[in-house]
Amino acid sequence: MMEHLVDFAVDPCDDFYAFSCSAKTRGTKGPFPRKVIDEKEVLLKFPPKKFEYMKKFYISCTKINTGFTTEEVFEKCVEADGPGGEKCTKEELEEYGDIYVQMVGYIQQFFKETAFPAVTSDWEEATKDWFGGAGWTWYGVAAKVLKDYFYLGAFTQIQIVKNRSNKKISQTETFKSNVFFAPLINSVKMKNEDFHEIYIVPMTIPSRLGRLTSDPGYKELMVNVLKSFGGNASTVEADASRILEMEKQLVEIDLPSSLSGQDFKEANGEFRELTIRELATSVPVVPWISYIEAALDHNPSVKIRPSTRVYVPDISKMKALGRMVKDLSVRDSANLLVWRMFIKFANDFLNTGSESGDLQENPWQGSTRKEICLNQIDAFFPYAYDDLTIAENIDEKTTKDIKTMFQNLQKEFENIIDAQDWMSRPTKKNAKDKAKAMKINVGERTPNTREYKQLSEKMASNNYIGNILEIGNYQFDSLVKKLEEPVNIIDYLYDEQVWNALYFRSRNEMIILTGLVHGFFGIGLDFDIPAGLLYGGFRTLGHEMVHGFDNNGRHFDMDGLRFDWWKSSEVTEYNKRTQCLVEQYQNFSISYEGEDYSQRNAAPAGENIADNGGGMAVYETYKRLPEAEKHCVPGFNFTSDQLFWLGYSFYWCTHSGSHEDIKDYRHILRGSPSSSGHFPAPWRVNTVFSNLPQFAEAFQCLQGSRLNPGQEERCAVWSVP
């Protein structure tokens, strides 16, 4: 690699980036194949060991026979002259695929636990003692279903929005409810405050329900389903007709097919928020406190009070639905509720052979079963690819070694803080407290909970319906237990495959993404390479740490809260030092083939503060290593210290394959800083090195050379004597 990248014809004291990132070999492949991260489908089919459960789900999903529709199956298996008469038998269902055998078993149990009147004999007697003697109540049943059969009661789905470069830029979430009113909890950031909170979601219905209620085939399907699950032949027609009438009422209310965050906003953009007391006044058909507590009781700390605030969509439709529910008999509300839960689940997960014009409507993208199954994995496990990427590319030893390097860097940065003669003792203490408290996350996305382990153990390659139900229950249970906790913004914005690292000032936490570890020098991070190359190449640790103390990060304390802990005189000095960097970058030129290139426009200073302070901090950390650990590269006349600066520049040379992909050095030199202040790579190397006398010493640069301008021309916010 060094033979490929180093150009000894370039003066390292004039343009170190060109010296260490040869223009002569630019645009050609390096001596080693560039490491790439496996695509999602490959990782799902052949996952790391701890993710076998995803493979099992994928197998269970792709096994599904797609030759018949649900209506065809129920129409045939309830024929009076069939083996089971008007009830479907296991033998009959096996002809159409194992999914129907699975479904009947689960749905029979579901109908029993919800007491579906249309298939329950002597219904009033069977339910008179339910819920402590209150009898059947829709809210009692709904609370149980949300906990035990979540995907029958409701559904939430995260949509990841990506830009043209396929990079994640935002996430949205849609809510669907098959019960009259469902207390659901957001997975992603909905508002400026990033917490998991309660959203009241009224029943949602498919947009085609109005058409279905007038379609004879839909009523025929309903009758056949009721018969197949034991409905009384003398009452199923009447029950089906009454359910259709009630569904028409739902259509008249104009209930939506789903709700997103926008549907919970007022016209002015503010979220529509009500206390439970206010909600009960508007929709008095629900005992809101006991209902929500029952639905969320897997979190023992949940306590709903009249003053508890929840978010609601269009309150007029909530009121209309409440009035409709109030006017229904208990038996009618039971029939409608259980049917809506069943038929929506059947449409979403028993959609085995639907075509245009069928009663069913495929909610999943994809024209083949494989594509549909991959789409379902994206819905059920929206961060699966991130989890698989981490497990495949970062082992425990690498994680441990990165954290050890980070801890050494923390200690060194505390020394650097102590060396600042322009900072007072109290200010230094606050800064050191923040450095000590800073956290690092390396591949720690996958939940490490008992519930997650149980879910992975329950996945089976031959039980698609069972898998679906387990996933739904896990998702609801996990969100309930996160109520009022912060939303994980790592998942919210960043893909693990990206070559990057980030610092979150609101959490005082650094994130190292797998793409950076995997793509290190194009060959992957290796702690066995010489220490100089390793520390220089992993300059990112210092860069992200100093973001905690740049012109934005300095306004936040050790807990990620805004705190003005600087004296006015220190702010003045900080701003003076920052302005020195701004002007320096504007005036720093790089020469190539007789032409000078410079960046005349001012850019945000945070990235340059982090580059300069971070590079110096990592170097000082490297210098404290025992001399015995500072090995050189055989065949090259570079000292260990020189290897540090080479490693630093190699990082930018190999970043995301840029040396191989960008053929002309001038293309980089003509680039401009990004909106956030990231300068083109040659400035991120050369300008930084010109500010660090340690570099000039290592390469014996003459005083007055471009990268050894003299102390009076150097700039630094954070420096060492």
Secondary structure, 3 states (H helix, E strand, C coil): CHHHHCCCCCCCCCCHHHHHCCCCCCCCCCCCCCCCCCCHHHHHHCCCHHHHHHHHHHHHHHCCCCCCCHHHHHHHHCCCCCCCCCCCCHHHHHCCCHHHHHHHHHHHHHHHHHCCHHHCCCHHHHHCCHHHHCCCCHHHHHHHHHHHCHHHHEEEEEEEEECCCCCEEEEEEEEEECCCEEEEECCCCCCCCCECCEEEEECCCCCCHHHHCCCHHHHHHHHHHHHHCCCCCCCHHHHHHHHHHHHHHHHHHCCCCCEEHHHHECCCCCECEEEHHHHHHHCCCCCHHHHHHHHCCCCCCCCCCCCCEEECCCHHHHHHHHHHHHHCCHHHHHHHHHHHHHHHHHHHHCCCCCCCCCCCCCCCCCCCHHHHHHHHHHHHCCCHHHHHHHHHHCCHHHHHHHHHHHHHHHHHHHHHHHCCCCCCHHHHHHHHHHHHHCEEEECCCCCCCHHHHHHHHHCCCCCHHHHHHHHHHHHHHHHHHCCCCECCHHHHHCCCCCCCEEEECCCCEEEECHHHHHHHHHCCCCCCCCHHHHHHHCCHHHHHHHHCCCCCHHHECCCCCECCCCCHHHHHHHHHHHHHHHHHHHHCCEEECCEEECCCCCCCCHHHHHHHHHHHHHHHHHHCCCHHHCCCCCCCCCCHHHHHHHHHHHHHHHHHHHHHHCCCHHHHHCCCCCCCCCCCHHHHHHHHHHCCHHHHHHCCCCCCECCECCHHHCCCCCCCC
